[in-house]
Amino acid sequence: MSLRILDDIVHTVGVVHRHCILIARQDSDLSRQMKRAINSVGLNAGEGLSARAGNRTARLESAMASGREVILGLRIAGAAGYLDAERVAREVDSVDRIVATLYKLAYRPR
């Protein structure tokens, strides 16, 4: 099964990692935490989408929580002046769409 959301996640992981290079120049801790969180989105989503029942929901919930962590990390990076507002808004929107899609997949009626 190939879902577009997985391609979107992989693309977004790459974009966030590139932003983390810029963030790391000013705040290496924030950069590392954001990289761990965005990786967690991808890995937990991949695992959850191939799991069944309770494990599926648990992994997708973990992916969504990590996505929300990335969103806040991006907003913090913007507030601190590490990233420009346009870049932050664009990536927050991308990650938010991923979280929303994962929510639909986790809680859709079967």
QUITA-V377683 format. One record per residue. N is the residue number from 1. PHI is phi in whole degrees, -180 to 180 (999 if undefined). Layout:
# QUITA-V377683
n | phi
N | PHI
N | PHI
This chain:
# QUITA-V377683
n | phi
1 | 999
2 | -117
3 | -110
4 | -60
5 | -58
6 | -66
7 | -64
8 | -62
9 | -64
10 | -60
11 | -61
12 | -67
13 | -58
14 | -62
15 | -65
16 | -64
17 | -60
18 | -66
19 | -66
20 | -65
21 | -61
22 | -68
23 | -63
24 | -61
25 | -63
26 | -110
27 | -150
28 | -66
29 | -64
30 | -62
31 | -60
32 | -62
33 | -65
34 | -66
35 | -65
36 | -62
37 | -66
38 | -68
39 | -63
40 | -64
41 | -57
42 | -66
43 | -68
44 | -70
45 | -64
46 | -60
47 | -68
48 | -65
49 | -71
50 | -107
51 | -96
52 | -121
53 | 47
54 | -61
55 | -64
56 | -61
57 | -63
58 | -62
59 | -67
60 | -68
61 | -64
62 | -63
63 | -63
64 | -66
65 | -63
66 | -66
67 | -62
68 | -65
69 | -64
70 | -63
71 | -58
72 | -67
73 | -61
74 | -63
75 | -64
76 | -65
77 | -60
78 | -67
79 | -63
80 | -81
81 | 87
82 | -79
83 | -131
84 | -76
85 | -60
86 | -64
87 | -64
88 | -60
89 | -60
90 | -63
91 | -75
92 | -60
93 | -62
94 | -62
95 | -68
96 | -63
97 | -64
98 | -64
99 | -60
100 | -63
101 | -66
102 | -63
103 | -60
104 | -61
105 | -71
106 | -73
107 | -117
108 | -70
109 | -65
110 | -109
